Amino acid sequence: MITKRIIPCLDIRDGRVVKGKNFTGIRDVDSPVALASFYNESGADELVFYDITASAEGRGLFADVLRDVASRIFIPLTVGGNINTVDDFDRVLKSGADKVSVNSGAIRDPSLIPRAAEKYGDQCVVLSMDVKRVNGKFTVFAKGGREQTSLDAIEWAAYGAKNGAGEIVVNSIDTDGVKDGFDLEMLNAIASVCDIPIIASGGAGCMEDFLTLFRSVPGVDAGLAASIFHFGEVAIRDLKRYLKENGIEMRI
């Protein structure tokens, strides 16, 4: 049985970890270095670091913060934020990332996915998708959820899976920060067209939500969350023990 993963997410703005609801109402949480160190010691399987305003502001991500975070942890680190070129992959990997997440940059230039995969390997390329229902259609949004595109999320996920992405992170804007459970309908739809690992993001409010996720969408390999971990509502070690006790294979 494949081991499932639990992944906390650090959304970085102005060098600080922040969190909002439905991608709005952002509030300050903590230092990214302090939180990364905490999660490294708390049983997280991996860590995701998103510079959430880099694309909208048209700048490079906070490389100094990234290097500091990478130096403090010993679990895989995925990093994203205004990744537009293969050179951006190089810069982020040299700053300590294990994997690089592409979102808006790949929307602008879909060839970035296969070109990066060819140079660094599929395992380094993570396609991150911010998805919201628009007139009943799963639609991809760019620039941290600020800009609607014409991309169908199911078709975009299939493209990524077939063209070099090693994983896909599905961020549901509809359920982000709501804490009422993951978007199972969306995740099942995307899992039906992908044969690569899928990381579910958006909506976790309690341990039971992760159990429902893994039982309801077998194609999902990991659950990603932020606020319930940041604010101490769920401890990662407790969550992993709970899931293992309920038949979900976890690395304890």
The 8 nearest C-alpha neighbors of each residue, nearest first, counted from 0:
[[1, 2, 248, 247, 3, 249, 246, 217],
 [2, 0, 3, 248, 220, 249, 247, 4],
 [1, 3, 248, 249, 0, 4, 250, 247],
 [4, 2, 220, 221, 249, 248, 1, 5],
 [3, 5, 221, 44, 6, 222, 220, 2],
 [4, 6, 222, 44, 221, 43, 223, 7],
 [7, 5, 223, 45, 46, 43, 44, 222],
 [8, 6, 224, 225, 46, 223, 47, 9],
 [9, 7, 47, 225, 224, 48, 46, 10],
 [8, 10, 48, 16, 47, 11, 49, 7],
 [11, 9, 49, 16, 17, 51, 50, 48],
 [12, 10, 16, 50, 15, 49, 14, 51],
 [11, 13, 14, 15, 50, 51, 52, 16],
 [14, 12, 15, 11, 61, 52, 16, 50],
 [13, 15, 12, 11, 64, 61, 16, 31],
 [16, 14, 11, 30, 12, 13, 31, 29],
 [15, 17, 11, 29, 28, 10, 31, 9],
 [18, 16, 27, 28, 26, 10, 11, 25],
 [19, 17, 25, 26, 226, 27, 10, 28],
 [18, 20, 25, 24, 23, 22, 26, 176],
 [19, 21, 176, 22, 23, 175, 24, 177],
 [20, 22, 175, 172, 23, 176, 173, 174],
 [21, 23, 20, 19, 172, 144, 175, 24],
 [24, 22, 19, 20, 25, 21, 18, 26],
 [25, 23, 19, 20, 26, 22, 18, 21],
 [24, 26, 19, 18, 23, 17, 27, 20],
 [27, 25, 17, 18, 19, 24, 28, 16],
 [26, 28, 17, 16, 29, 18, 15, 25],
 [29, 27, 17, 16, 26, 18, 30, 15],
 [30, 28, 16, 15, 31, 27, 34, 33],
 [29, 31, 33, 15, 32, 16, 34, 28],
 [32, 30, 34, 33, 16, 35, 15, 29],
 [31, 33, 68, 35, 30, 34, 36, 67],
 [34, 32, 36, 30, 31, 35, 37, 29],
 [35, 33, 37, 31, 36, 32, 38, 30],
 [34, 36, 32, 38, 37, 33, 31, 39],
 [37, 35, 39, 33, 34, 38, 71, 72],
 [36, 38, 34, 40, 35, 39, 41, 33],
 [39, 37, 41, 35, 40, 36, 43, 34],
 [38, 40, 36, 37, 72, 41, 35, 43],
 [41, 39, 38, 37, 42, 36, 43, 72],
 [42, 40, 38, 39, 43, 37, 235, 236],
 [41, 43, 236, 40, 235, 44, 39, 38],
 [44, 42, 45, 38, 41, 6, 5, 39],
 [43, 45, 5, 4, 6, 42, 74, 46],
 [46, 44, 75, 6, 74, 43, 76, 47],
 [45, 47, 76, 6, 7, 8, 77, 75],
 [46, 48, 8, 77, 76, 78, 9, 7],
 [47, 49, 78, 9, 8, 77, 10, 79],
 [50, 48, 79, 10, 51, 80, 11, 78],
 [49, 51, 11, 80, 53, 52, 60, 10],
 [50, 52, 49, 53, 143, 11, 10, 12],
 [53, 51, 55, 54, 50, 56, 12, 143],
 [52, 54, 56, 58, 81, 80, 55, 60],
 [55, 53, 81, 57, 56, 142, 52, 80],
 [54, 56, 52, 142, 57, 53, 143, 81],
 [57, 55, 53, 54, 58, 52, 81, 59],
 [58, 56, 54, 55, 53, 81, 59, 52],
 [59, 57, 53, 56, 60, 54, 81, 55],
 [58, 60, 53, 81, 61, 57, 80, 62],
 [61, 59, 80, 53, 62, 50, 58, 81],
 [60, 62, 64, 63, 65, 59, 14, 50],
 [63, 61, 65, 64, 60, 66, 94, 91],
 [64, 62, 66, 65, 61, 67, 94, 68],
 [65, 63, 67, 61, 62, 66, 68, 14],
 [64, 66, 62, 68, 63, 67, 69, 61],
 [65, 67, 69, 94, 63, 68, 64, 95],
 [66, 68, 64, 70, 65, 69, 63, 32],
 [67, 69, 32, 65, 71, 70, 66, 64],
 [70, 68, 66, 95, 71, 67, 72, 65],
 [69, 71, 67, 68, 72, 66, 95, 73],
 [72, 70, 68, 69, 36, 67, 73, 35],
 [73, 71, 39, 69, 74, 70, 36, 68],
 [72, 74, 39, 75, 71, 69, 70, 76],
 [73, 75, 45, 72, 76, 44, 39, 46],
 [76, 74, 45, 97, 46, 77, 73, 44],
 [75, 77, 46, 97, 96, 47, 45, 74],
 [76, 78, 98, 47, 99, 96, 97, 48],
 [79, 77, 48, 99, 100, 49, 47, 96],
 [80, 78, 100, 49, 99, 101, 50, 48],
 [79, 81, 50, 53, 82, 60, 49, 54],
 [82, 80, 54, 53, 83, 59, 104, 60],
 [83, 81, 87, 80, 104, 101, 84, 79],
 [84, 82, 104, 81, 87, 105, 85, 111],
 [85, 83, 87, 86, 82, 111, 88, 104],
 [84, 86, 88, 87, 115, 89, 111, 83],
 [85, 87, 89, 84, 88, 90, 83, 91],
 [88, 86, 90, 84, 85, 89, 82, 91],
 [89, 87, 85, 91, 86, 90, 92, 99],
 [88, 90, 86, 92, 87, 91, 93, 85],
 [89, 91, 87, 93, 88, 92, 86, 94],
 [92, 90, 94, 88, 93, 89, 96, 87],
 [91, 93, 96, 89, 94, 95, 90, 88],
 [92, 94, 90, 91, 95, 89, 96, 88],
 [95, 93, 91, 66, 92, 96, 90, 65],
 [96, 94, 69, 92, 93, 66, 97, 91],
 [95, 97, 92, 76, 98, 77, 91, 78],
 [98, 96, 76, 75, 77, 92, 95, 123],
 [99, 97, 123, 77, 96, 124, 76, 78],
 [100, 98, 78, 124, 77, 123, 125, 79],
 [99, 101, 79, 125, 78, 126, 127, 124],
 [102, 100, 126, 82, 127, 105, 104, 79],
 [101, 103, 127, 105, 104, 128, 126, 106],
 [104, 102, 106, 141, 105, 142, 107, 101],
 [105, 103, 83, 107, 106, 102, 82, 101],
 [104, 106, 109, 108, 107, 103, 102, 111],
 [107, 105, 103, 104, 108, 109, 102, 141],
 [106, 108, 104, 105, 103, 109, 83, 111],
 [107, 109, 105, 110, 106, 111, 104, 83],
 [108, 110, 105, 111, 106, 112, 107, 104],
 [111, 109, 112, 108, 113, 114, 105, 115],
 [110, 112, 114, 109, 105, 113, 108, 115],
 [111, 113, 110, 115, 114, 163, 109, 116],
 [114, 112, 163, 116, 162, 115, 110, 111],
 [115, 113, 111, 117, 116, 112, 110, 118],
 [116, 114, 118, 112, 117, 113, 85, 111],
 [117, 115, 120, 121, 113, 163, 119, 114],
 [116, 118, 114, 115, 120, 119, 113, 121],
 [117, 119, 115, 116, 120, 114, 85, 113],
 [118, 120, 116, 115, 117, 123, 121, 122],
 [121, 119, 116, 122, 117, 123, 118, 115],
 [120, 122, 165, 116, 163, 124, 123, 164],
 [121, 123, 165, 120, 124, 98, 164, 166],
 [124, 122, 98, 121, 120, 99, 119, 125],
 [125, 123, 164, 121, 165, 99, 122, 98],
 [126, 124, 100, 166, 164, 167, 165, 99],
 [127, 125, 167, 101, 100, 164, 102, 168],
 [126, 128, 168, 102, 167, 101, 100, 125],
 [129, 127, 169, 170, 130, 168, 102, 126],
 [130, 128, 170, 140, 139, 144, 171, 172],
 [129, 131, 139, 171, 138, 172, 140, 128],
 [132, 130, 172, 138, 137, 173, 171, 133],
 [131, 133, 137, 136, 135, 138, 134, 130],
 [132, 134, 136, 135, 138, 131, 137, 147],
 [135, 133, 136, 132, 137, 138, 131, 151],
 [134, 136, 133, 132, 137, 138, 131, 151],
 [137, 135, 133, 132, 134, 138, 151, 131],
 [136, 138, 132, 152, 131, 151, 130, 133],
 [139, 137, 151, 152, 131, 130, 136, 132],
 [138, 140, 130, 152, 150, 129, 148, 151],
 [139, 141, 147, 144, 129, 146, 148, 130],
 [140, 142, 146, 103, 144, 143, 145, 147],
 [143, 141, 55, 145, 54, 144, 103, 146],
 [144, 142, 145, 141, 51, 52, 129, 55],
 [143, 145, 140, 141, 142, 146, 129, 22],
 [146, 144, 142, 143, 141, 140, 147, 55],
 [147, 145, 141, 140, 144, 142, 148, 143],
 [146, 148, 140, 141, 139, 145, 149, 144],
 [149, 147, 150, 140, 139, 146, 141, 138],
 [148, 150, 151, 147, 138, 139, 140, 152],
 [151, 149, 148, 139, 138, 152, 155, 154],
 [150, 152, 138, 154, 153, 137, 155, 139],
 [151, 153, 155, 138, 139, 137, 154, 150],
 [154, 152, 156, 189, 155, 151, 157, 188],
 [153, 155, 157, 151, 156, 152, 158, 150],
 [154, 156, 152, 158, 157, 153, 151, 159],
 [157, 155, 159, 153, 158, 154, 152, 160],
 [156, 158, 154, 160, 155, 159, 192, 193],
 [159, 157, 155, 161, 156, 160, 162, 154],
 [160, 158, 156, 162, 164, 161, 157, 155],
 [159, 161, 157, 164, 158, 162, 193, 156],
 [160, 162, 158, 159, 163, 157, 164, 193],
 [163, 161, 159, 113, 160, 158, 164, 112],
 [162, 164, 113, 116, 121, 112, 161, 165],
 [165, 163, 124, 159, 160, 166, 121, 125],
 [164, 166, 121, 122, 124, 125, 163, 195],
 [167, 165, 125, 196, 164, 195, 197, 126],
 [166, 168, 126, 197, 125, 127, 198, 169],
 [167, 169, 127, 198, 197, 128, 199, 126],
 [168, 170, 128, 199, 200, 198, 127, 167],
 [171, 169, 200, 129, 201, 128, 130, 172],
 [172, 170, 130, 201, 173, 174, 175, 129],
 [171, 173, 175, 21, 131, 174, 130, 170],
 [172, 174, 171, 131, 175, 21, 132, 130],
 [173, 175, 202, 201, 177, 172, 171, 176],
 [176, 174, 201, 21, 172, 202, 177, 20],
 [175, 177, 20, 178, 202, 21, 174, 201],
 [176, 178, 174, 202, 175, 179, 20, 21],
 [204, 179, 177, 202, 203, 176, 180, 174],
 [178, 180, 202, 177, 204, 203, 181, 174],
 [181, 179, 202, 203, 208, 178, 204, 182],
 [180, 182, 202, 183, 203, 201, 212, 174],
 [183, 181, 185, 184, 186, 174, 171, 180],
 [184, 182, 186, 185, 181, 187, 212, 216],
 [185, 183, 187, 186, 182, 188, 189, 181],
 [184, 186, 188, 183, 187, 182, 189, 137],
 [187, 185, 183, 189, 188, 184, 190, 182],
 [186, 188, 190, 184, 189, 185, 216, 183],
 [187, 189, 185, 191, 186, 190, 184, 153],
 [188, 190, 186, 191, 153, 187, 192, 185],
 [189, 191, 187, 193, 218, 192, 188, 186],
 [190, 192, 189, 188, 193, 187, 218, 194],
 [191, 193, 190, 157, 189, 194, 188, 153],
 [194, 192, 190, 195, 157, 160, 191, 189],
 [193, 195, 160, 196, 192, 190, 218, 191],
 [194, 196, 193, 166, 160, 165, 197, 167],
 [197, 195, 166, 220, 167, 219, 198, 194],
 [198, 196, 219, 167, 220, 166, 168, 199],
 [197, 199, 168, 221, 222, 220, 219, 167],
 [200, 198, 222, 169, 223, 168, 221, 197],
 [201, 199, 170, 223, 169, 224, 222, 171],
 [202, 200, 175, 171, 174, 170, 181, 203],
 [201, 203, 178, 180, 181, 174, 175, 177],
 [204, 202, 178, 180, 208, 181, 205, 201],
 [178, 203, 205, 179, 180, 202, 227, 208],
 [206, 204, 207, 208, 203, 233, 209, 178],
 [205, 207, 208, 209, 238, 210, 233, 204],
 [206, 208, 210, 209, 205, 211, 204, 212],
 [209, 207, 211, 180, 206, 210, 205, 203],
 [210, 208, 212, 207, 211, 206, 213, 222],
 [209, 211, 207, 212, 213, 208, 214, 242],
 [210, 212, 208, 214, 209, 213, 215, 207],
 [213, 211, 209, 215, 210, 214, 216, 208],
 [214, 212, 210, 216, 215, 211, 217, 209],
 [213, 215, 211, 212, 216, 210, 217, 247],
 [214, 216, 212, 213, 211, 217, 183, 187],
 [215, 217, 218, 213, 219, 212, 214, 187],
 [218, 216, 219, 213, 214, 215, 220, 212],
 [219, 217, 216, 190, 220, 197, 196, 187],
 [218, 220, 197, 217, 216, 221, 198, 213],
 [221, 219, 3, 197, 196, 198, 218, 4],
 [222, 220, 4, 198, 3, 5, 219, 199],
 [221, 223, 199, 5, 198, 6, 200, 4],
 [222, 224, 6, 200, 7, 199, 5, 221],
 [225, 223, 7, 8, 200, 203, 226, 6],
 [224, 226, 8, 7, 228, 227, 229, 9],
 [225, 227, 229, 228, 230, 224, 18, 176],
 [228, 226, 232, 233, 230, 229, 225, 231],
 [227, 229, 231, 226, 225, 233, 230, 232],
 [230, 228, 226, 231, 227, 225, 28, 34],
 [229, 231, 228, 227, 232, 226, 233, 28],
 [232, 230, 228, 233, 229, 227, 234, 226],
 [231, 233, 227, 230, 228, 234, 205, 229],
 [234, 232, 231, 228, 227, 235, 205, 238],
 [235, 233, 237, 236, 238, 231, 228, 232],
 [234, 236, 238, 237, 239, 42, 41, 233],
 [235, 237, 239, 238, 234, 42, 240, 41],
 [238, 236, 240, 234, 235, 239, 241, 233],
 [239, 237, 235, 241, 236, 240, 206, 234],
 [238, 240, 242, 236, 241, 237, 243, 235],
 [241, 239, 243, 237, 242, 238, 244, 236],
 [242, 240, 238, 244, 239, 243, 237, 245],
 [241, 243, 245, 239, 247, 244, 240, 238],
 [242, 244, 247, 240, 246, 245, 241, 248],
 [245, 243, 241, 242, 246, 240, 247, 239],
 [246, 244, 242, 243, 247, 241, 210, 240],
 [245, 247, 243, 244, 248, 242, 249, 241],
 [248, 246, 243, 242, 245, 249, 3, 244],
 [249, 247, 2, 243, 3, 246, 0, 1],
 [250, 248, 2, 3, 243, 251, 247, 239],
 [249, 251, 2, 248, 239, 4, 3, 44],
 [250, 249, 239, 240, 42, 236, 243, 248]]
